[in-house]
């Protein structure tokens, strides 16, 4: 799969405009965002990119800042190079977890050492939603507990859960390329008990209840698929959701509570949020 990288220049730059722009783009299929000194780069599957639509959709002035952009095609085979050059650097989550690629040679030591070669899949810990979910998981006892990773991307959450003793572990993504990448990362980390499935939430209809369900996707899909998550939970199961902004927390909570879930707490980072519920 090919991707389009759209580099947005924001002048004068401020994080509020960047966050609003990312939120707007996420509604049109953009999957990941990397902030830089004067704006950000947003990534979208080439099949979903329409420059004419983007030109109409993005205003020249957004909350007092001018917005300009330029884009380039990133062929699938060049994706590792793009991540290594512009995006993916070793990252330490808390004090206990380091995430790096197989091409990195200089990275800190940590209790949980995760190797991720991202290719076309997202989920390296750099995006706020992934790091928020990793932080939740680092503080969660999953030893001998069943674990579900929805929208798994690189499978970084499933890999960490497996390393911490979760079993069984199932990771699901609707994107076939992400599933192939997740399989490669599982092998790199010797976490062979992680089962990768290609598809959506409908795959859960035949699954046994999970002790912990993690879903890092986007608000609209989470709202639509939450009913499927609840069906594979039992009393005491925990549900962790991310992929949305802090302002979306009330509507996420309203939907969850209508399904019998009990709100526990939420975390935020740069206006992104993650929420925990208990059945």
C-alpha positions as CSV (number, residue, x, y, z in Angstrom):
1,X,0.0,0.0,0.0
2,X,1.2,3.5,-0.9
3,X,0.8,6.5,1.4
4,X,0.7,10.2,1.0
5,X,2.6,12.4,3.4
6,X,1.2,15.9,3.6
7,X,3.4,18.5,5.2
8,X,1.5,21.4,6.7
9,X,3.2,24.7,7.5
10,X,1.4,26.7,10.2
11,X,2.3,30.4,10.8
12,X,2.5,31.5,13.4
13,X,2.7,28.0,14.8
14,X,0.7,26.9,17.9
15,X,-0.3,23.5,19.2
16,X,-4.0,24.4,19.3
17,X,-4.1,25.0,15.6
18,X,-2.1,21.8,15.0
19,X,-4.5,19.8,17.2
20,X,-7.6,21.2,15.5
21,X,-6.1,20.5,12.0
22,X,-5.2,16.9,13.0
23,X,-8.8,16.4,14.3
24,X,-10.2,17.7,11.0
25,X,-7.9,15.5,9.0
26,X,-8.6,12.4,11.1
27,X,-12.3,12.6,10.0
28,X,-11.2,12.3,6.3
29,X,-9.0,9.2,6.7
30,X,-5.6,10.5,7.8
31,X,-4.1,8.0,10.2
32,X,-1.1,9.5,11.9
33,X,0.5,12.9,12.6
34,X,4.0,14.0,13.3
35,X,4.5,17.5,14.7
36,X,7.6,19.5,13.7
37,X,9.0,23.0,14.4
38,X,6.6,24.9,12.0
39,X,3.7,22.5,11.6
40,X,3.1,18.8,11.1
41,X,3.1,16.0,8.7
42,X,0.0,13.9,8.2
43,X,-0.2,10.5,6.6
44,X,-3.1,9.0,4.6
45,X,-3.5,5.9,2.4
46,X,-2.9,7.0,-1.2
47,X,-6.3,5.5,-2.2
48,X,-8.1,8.0,0.1
49,X,-6.2,11.1,-0.9
50,X,-7.9,13.7,-3.1
51,X,-6.0,17.0,-3.3
52,X,-9.0,18.9,-4.7
53,X,-11.0,17.8,-1.6
54,X,-8.1,18.7,0.7
55,X,-7.8,22.2,-0.9
56,X,-11.6,22.8,-0.3
57,X,-11.5,21.3,3.2
58,X,-8.5,23.1,4.7
59,X,-8.9,26.8,5.2
60,X,-6.0,29.2,4.4
61,X,-6.5,30.8,7.8
62,X,-7.3,28.7,10.9
63,X,-7.8,30.4,14.2
64,X,-5.5,33.3,13.1
65,X,-2.7,31.1,11.6
66,X,-2.0,30.7,8.0
67,X,-2.0,27.1,6.7
68,X,-0.1,25.9,3.7
69,X,0.8,22.4,2.6
70,X,2.8,20.2,0.2
71,X,2.5,16.5,-0.4
72,X,4.5,13.6,-1.6
73,X,3.9,10.0,-2.4
74,X,5.6,7.4,-0.2
75,X,5.7,4.0,-2.0
76,X,5.2,1.0,0.3
77,X,8.7,-0.2,-0.1
78,X,10.1,3.1,1.1
79,X,8.2,3.3,4.3
80,X,10.9,2.0,6.6
81,X,13.2,4.7,5.2
82,X,10.6,7.4,5.7
83,X,10.1,6.4,9.4
84,X,13.8,6.1,10.1
85,X,14.5,9.5,8.5
86,X,11.6,11.6,9.8
87,X,9.6,9.9,12.4
88,X,10.6,6.8,14.3
89,X,13.2,7.3,17.0
90,X,13.7,5.1,20.1
91,X,11.3,6.1,22.8
92,X,11.1,5.4,26.5
93,X,7.6,5.0,27.9
94,X,7.7,5.7,31.7
95,X,10.8,4.2,33.2
96,X,10.1,0.6,32.3
97,X,9.5,0.3,28.5
98,X,11.7,1.1,25.5
99,X,10.5,0.9,21.9
100,X,13.0,0.9,19.1
101,X,13.4,-0.6,15.6
102,X,15.8,-3.3,14.5
103,X,17.8,-0.7,12.7
104,X,18.5,1.3,15.9
105,X,21.7,0.7,17.7
106,X,21.6,3.4,20.5
107,X,18.7,3.2,22.8
108,X,18.2,3.1,26.6
109,X,17.8,-0.2,28.5
110,X,14.5,-1.0,30.2
111,X,12.6,-3.9,31.7
112,X,10.4,-4.2,28.6
113,X,12.4,-4.0,25.4
114,X,10.2,-3.9,22.4
115,X,11.4,-4.1,18.8
116,X,9.0,-2.5,16.2
117,X,9.7,-2.3,12.5
118,X,6.6,-0.2,11.6
119,X,6.6,-0.2,7.8
120,X,3.1,0.9,6.8
121,X,1.5,0.3,10.2
122,X,1.1,2.8,13.0
123,X,1.8,2.3,16.7
124,X,5.3,3.0,17.8
125,X,4.6,4.8,21.0
126,X,5.3,8.2,19.6
127,X,1.7,9.2,19.0
128,X,0.0,10.4,22.2
129,X,-2.8,7.9,22.0
130,X,-0.3,4.9,21.8
131,X,1.8,6.2,24.6
132,X,-1.3,6.7,26.8
133,X,-2.4,3.2,26.2
134,X,1.1,1.8,26.9
135,X,1.2,3.8,30.2
136,X,-2.1,2.2,31.2
137,X,-0.8,-1.3,30.2
138,X,2.4,-0.8,32.1
139,X,0.4,-0.3,35.3
140,X,-2.0,-3.2,34.7
141,X,-1.5,-6.7,36.0
142,X,-2.2,-9.0,33.0
143,X,-0.4,-12.1,34.2
144,X,-2.4,-15.1,33.0
145,X,-5.2,-12.8,31.8
146,X,-6.8,-12.8,28.4
147,X,-6.1,-9.7,26.3
148,X,-7.6,-8.1,23.2
149,X,-5.9,-5.4,21.1
150,X,-8.3,-3.9,18.6
151,X,-6.9,-1.8,15.8
152,X,-3.6,-3.3,16.6
153,X,-1.4,-1.6,14.0
154,X,2.1,-2.7,14.7
155,X,0.8,-4.9,17.6
156,X,2.9,-3.0,20.1
157,X,0.2,-3.3,22.8
158,X,-0.3,-7.0,22.2
159,X,3.4,-7.6,22.3
160,X,3.8,-5.7,25.7
161,X,0.8,-7.6,27.1
162,X,2.4,-10.9,26.1
163,X,5.7,-9.9,27.6
164,X,3.9,-9.1,30.8
165,X,2.4,-12.6,30.9
166,X,-1.0,-12.1,29.3
167,X,-2.4,-15.3,27.7
168,X,-4.2,-15.7,25.4
169,X,-3.5,-12.5,23.4
170,X,-5.5,-11.6,20.3
171,X,-4.7,-8.6,18.0
172,X,-7.1,-7.5,15.3
173,X,-6.7,-4.9,12.5
174,X,-8.9,-4.2,9.5
175,X,-5.8,-3.5,7.3
176,X,-4.2,-6.5,5.8
177,X,-0.8,-4.8,5.6
178,X,-0.9,-3.9,9.3
179,X,-1.6,-7.6,10.1
180,X,1.4,-8.7,8.1
181,X,3.6,-6.1,9.9
182,X,2.1,-7.1,13.3
183,X,3.1,-10.7,12.5
184,X,6.6,-9.7,11.7
185,X,6.9,-7.7,14.9
186,X,5.6,-10.6,17.0
187,X,8.4,-12.8,15.6
188,X,11.0,-10.1,16.3
189,X,9.9,-10.0,19.9
190,X,9.4,-13.8,20.3
191,X,5.9,-13.3,21.6
192,X,4.4,-16.2,19.6
193,X,1.3,-16.5,21.7
194,X,-0.1,-13.4,20.1
195,X,-2.7,-14.3,17.5
196,X,-3.2,-11.8,14.6
197,X,-6.6,-11.6,12.9
198,X,-7.5,-9.5,9.8
199,X,-10.9,-7.9,10.0
200,X,-13.2,-5.7,12.1
201,X,-15.2,-6.0,15.3
202,X,-17.5,-8.6,13.8
203,X,-14.7,-11.2,14.3
204,X,-15.4,-11.0,18.0
205,X,-18.8,-12.7,17.8
206,X,-17.1,-16.1,18.1
207,X,-14.6,-15.1,20.9
208,X,-14.7,-15.9,24.6
209,X,-14.7,-13.0,27.0
210,X,-11.5,-11.1,27.6
211,X,-10.2,-9.8,30.9
212,X,-8.8,-6.6,29.3
213,X,-9.8,-5.0,26.0
214,X,-7.7,-2.2,24.5
215,X,-9.0,-0.3,21.4
216,X,-6.9,2.6,20.0
217,X,-8.7,3.6,16.8
218,X,-10.8,6.7,16.4
219,X,-13.9,8.2,18.0
220,X,-16.4,7.2,15.3
221,X,-15.3,3.6,15.0
222,X,-15.1,3.2,18.8
223,X,-18.7,4.6,19.1
224,X,-19.9,2.2,16.5
225,X,-18.0,-0.9,17.7
226,X,-18.3,-0.5,21.5
227,X,-21.3,-2.8,21.6
228,X,-19.0,-5.6,20.2
229,X,-16.4,-5.0,22.8
230,X,-19.0,-5.2,25.6
231,X,-20.1,-8.6,24.3
232,X,-16.7,-10.1,24.9
233,X,-16.3,-8.8,28.4
234,X,-17.4,-10.3,31.7
235,X,-18.1,-8.7,35.1
236,X,-14.8,-7.2,36.1
237,X,-13.3,-6.9,32.6
238,X,-11.6,-3.6,31.8
239,X,-12.0,-1.6,28.6
240,X,-9.4,1.0,27.6
241,X,-10.2,3.3,24.7
242,X,-8.1,5.9,22.9
243,X,-7.8,7.6,19.5
244,X,-9.8,10.8,20.3
245,X,-9.4,14.2,21.9
246,X,-10.1,15.2,25.5
247,X,-13.2,17.1,24.3
248,X,-14.6,13.7,23.1
249,X,-14.4,12.1,26.5
250,X,-18.0,13.0,27.6
251,X,-19.6,11.5,24.5
252,X,-17.4,8.4,24.8
253,X,-18.4,8.1,28.5
254,X,-22.1,8.6,27.7
255,X,-22.0,5.8,25.1
256,X,-20.1,3.4,27.4
257,X,-22.4,4.0,30.4
258,X,-25.4,3.4,28.2
259,X,-24.0,-0.1,27.7
260,X,-23.5,-0.9,31.4
261,X,-19.8,0.1,31.6
262,X,-18.6,2.0,34.6
263,X,-16.3,5.0,34.1
264,X,-13.0,4.7,36.0
265,X,-10.6,7.4,34.9
266,X,-9.0,9.0,31.9
267,X,-5.5,10.3,31.0
268,X,-4.6,13.1,28.6
269,X,-1.5,14.1,26.6
270,X,-1.4,17.2,24.3
271,X,-5.3,17.2,24.1
272,X,-5.4,13.5,23.2
273,X,-7.2,11.2,25.7
274,X,-7.5,7.6,26.8
275,X,-10.3,6.3,29.1
276,X,-10.7,3.3,31.3
277,X,-14.0,1.5,32.0
278,X,-14.9,-1.5,34.1
279,X,-17.9,-3.8,33.4
